[in-house]
Amino acid sequence: MHRYKRWYCTTVKIAVVIFTLSSLSINVNAEEKTQKFDKTLNLNTIGFHVTCPNESSLNNLTIVPSGLSIDNSMIITEIDGTVSGAEVDDLNGDGFPEIYVYINSAGSGSYGSLVAYSSNHNKTISPIYLPPIEEDKLNSKGYMGHDEFTVMEGNLSRRFPIYNKDDSNANPTGGTRQLSYKLVAGEATWTLQVIRNTTF
């Protein structure tokens, strides 16, 4: 009887240890998959602290400006996807910075979107509008997501693979399209306008 109790207790302890190690492994793997975005970007006297948990398909993007003379309020935006990058620049050359935050949706499409703000004479900030690519009949032909954004040569660059009619999501065969956007003043806000289309 005593031998059975000792064997039983030992077996239970081993099982507990295995379960604990398995749980730790699962937690470590989950932490490796979750890559929180946390970056501070500065241009001259203005800064932007950009954070996003990147925990699920829907996340809260937080932007905290600093150095503005009137309003440095925190901005929280719910986004469909995760933050893949952020850059600060002065694309319109007015001497005041803009912040560009790049987002990719969950799923195999990884559709790109943008959250961006422009400094108003370093006093406040206002949103920058990027028109949906689906509204652009010419440049959206063959588009199925997988966007990459970057600031390049004074413009915002957007690159994505081109899909032909029978292509699978994993195998685009139409090459790559790169759109260059110029930041222009709209009626009520700044707008990003396509000025160049390159296919290669």
C-alpha atoms as one frame of an Amber mdcrd trajectory, in Angstrom:
protein
   0.000   0.000   0.000   2.797   2.388   0.923   4.592   1.591  -2.314   1.415
   2.392  -4.265   1.027   5.741  -2.467   4.657   6.643  -3.186   4.248   5.639
  -6.838   0.982   7.590  -7.112   2.435  10.726  -5.534   5.511  10.549  -7.759
   3.347  10.115 -10.871   1.165  13.079  -9.900   4.231  15.279  -9.316   5.684
  14.325 -12.707   2.355  15.086 -14.387   2.195  18.485 -12.662   5.737  19.314
 -13.788   4.979  18.286 -17.394   1.754  20.333 -17.386   3.575  23.355 -15.946
   6.353  23.142 -18.532   3.773  22.768 -21.314   1.918  25.841 -20.054   5.134
  27.839 -19.943   5.949  26.734 -23.496   2.512  27.840 -24.714   2.892  31.213
 -22.989   6.377  31.725 -24.458   5.125  30.882 -27.942   2.195  33.280 -27.524
   4.564  36.039 -26.413   6.819  35.376 -29.401   3.875  35.723 -31.779   2.695
  38.963 -30.133   5.054  41.748 -31.122   3.915  44.972 -29.521   4.728  48.076
 -31.543   6.313  50.823 -29.458   8.287  53.573 -31.144   9.015  57.248 -30.602
   9.773  59.365 -33.674  11.016  62.940 -33.698  11.536  65.655 -36.273  13.050
  68.896 -35.030  11.149  69.822 -31.849   8.064  67.628 -32.442   7.767  63.995
 -31.337   5.242  61.185 -31.689   5.070  58.166 -29.393   3.312  55.374 -31.310
   2.170  52.193 -29.552  -0.071  49.263 -30.478  -0.432  45.898 -28.673  -0.774
  43.959 -31.965  -2.580  41.256 -29.982  -5.493  40.419 -32.282  -7.189  41.298
 -35.560  -8.581  44.480 -33.951  -6.268  46.699 -31.921  -6.100  50.144 -30.370
  -3.446  52.374 -31.925  -2.222  55.129 -29.606  -0.361  58.229 -30.787   0.907
  60.744 -28.246   2.385  63.931 -29.759   4.855  66.115 -27.884   6.258  69.593
 -28.426   3.065  71.127 -29.844   2.311  74.559 -28.425  -1.475  74.125 -28.015
  -2.640  70.496 -27.968  -0.604  67.360 -27.179  -3.613  65.183 -26.430  -3.383
  61.413 -26.802  -5.148  59.973 -29.874  -6.557  56.431 -29.687  -7.856  54.792
 -32.873  -9.277  51.291 -33.276  -7.602  49.686 -36.266  -8.438  46.604 -38.318
  -5.089  44.819 -38.224  -1.661  45.364 -36.694   0.938  48.113 -36.977   3.855
  47.112 -39.192   5.779  50.373 -39.091   5.762  54.156 -38.624   7.743  57.079
 -40.008   7.920  60.824 -39.490   8.701  63.222 -42.334   7.804  66.559 -43.937
   6.463  65.504 -47.335   4.849  68.830 -48.218   7.981  70.774 -47.282   6.210
  73.308 -45.079   8.699  72.907 -42.226   6.265  70.982 -40.013   6.266  67.184
 -39.593   3.749  64.457 -40.351   3.446  61.028 -38.736   2.643  57.995 -40.913
   1.585  54.700 -39.291   1.377  51.616 -41.505  -1.233  48.922 -40.844  -1.817
  45.466 -42.305  -5.054  43.558 -41.778  -5.180  40.024 -40.392  -5.601  37.043
 -42.682  -3.951  35.934 -45.895  -4.741  39.199 -47.718  -2.794  41.463 -45.349
  -4.524  44.530 -46.802  -2.734  47.783 -46.107  -4.110  50.959 -44.579  -2.736
  54.140 -43.101  -3.248  56.344 -40.053  -1.485  59.682 -40.473  -1.464  63.180
 -38.993   0.048  66.502 -39.986   1.332  69.206 -37.671  -0.463  72.534 -38.024
   2.391  75.011 -37.552   3.501  72.910 -34.547   0.389  73.968 -32.630  -2.037
  71.068 -33.176  -2.312  68.071 -35.507  -4.996  67.075 -37.998  -5.632  63.812
 -39.881  -4.270  62.997 -43.318  -6.651  61.221 -45.693  -5.586  58.318 -47.911
  -8.357  57.529 -50.445  -9.312  53.821 -50.596  -7.404  52.156 -53.401 -10.585
  50.374 -54.458 -11.918  53.743 -55.667  -8.997  54.018 -58.089 -10.091  51.852
 -61.051  -6.746  52.063 -62.826  -4.325  51.469 -59.972  -6.427  48.890 -58.122
  -6.516  46.506 -61.096  -5.029  43.197 -59.918  -4.828  44.401 -56.302  -5.314
  41.809 -53.552  -3.467  43.297 -50.603   0.048  42.574 -49.271   0.863  46.303
 -49.190   4.187  47.763 -48.123   4.442  51.477 -47.271   7.490  53.684 -46.904
   8.508  57.324 -47.227  10.715  57.740 -50.293  12.108  60.762 -52.143   9.649
  63.235 -50.653   6.589  61.082 -51.290   4.724  58.210 -49.662   5.394  54.987
 -51.554   2.953  52.056 -51.619   4.018  48.752 -53.184   2.004  45.573 -53.722
   1.979  42.473 -55.957  -0.323  42.338 -58.974  -2.621  39.339 -59.371  -3.769
  37.986 -62.696  -7.196  36.373 -63.105  -6.325  32.797 -62.105  -3.618  33.557
 -59.521  -3.879  32.107 -56.034  -3.336  34.397 -53.050   0.089  32.846 -52.492
   1.248  33.115 -56.109   0.805  36.492 -57.844   2.220  36.519 -61.379   1.547
  40.067 -62.580   4.665  41.732 -61.188   4.699  44.575 -58.651   3.010  47.979
 -58.718   4.423  50.981 -56.878   2.319  54.073 -56.274   3.843  57.384 -55.240
   1.601  59.751 -53.276   2.066  63.492 -52.868   0.671  65.264 -49.809  -1.666
  68.039 -50.953  -4.036  70.425 -49.197  -7.681  69.394 -49.565 -10.848  71.326
 -48.812 -11.001  70.243 -45.182  -7.864  68.175 -44.590  -4.562  67.060 -46.072
  -4.911  64.351 -48.736  -2.480  61.872 -50.278  -2.784  61.988 -54.065  -1.280
  59.503 -56.537   1.240  61.229 -58.797   3.114  58.244 -60.241   2.381  54.614
 -61.116   5.268  52.221 -61.756   4.959  48.522 -62.640   7.930  46.187 -62.656
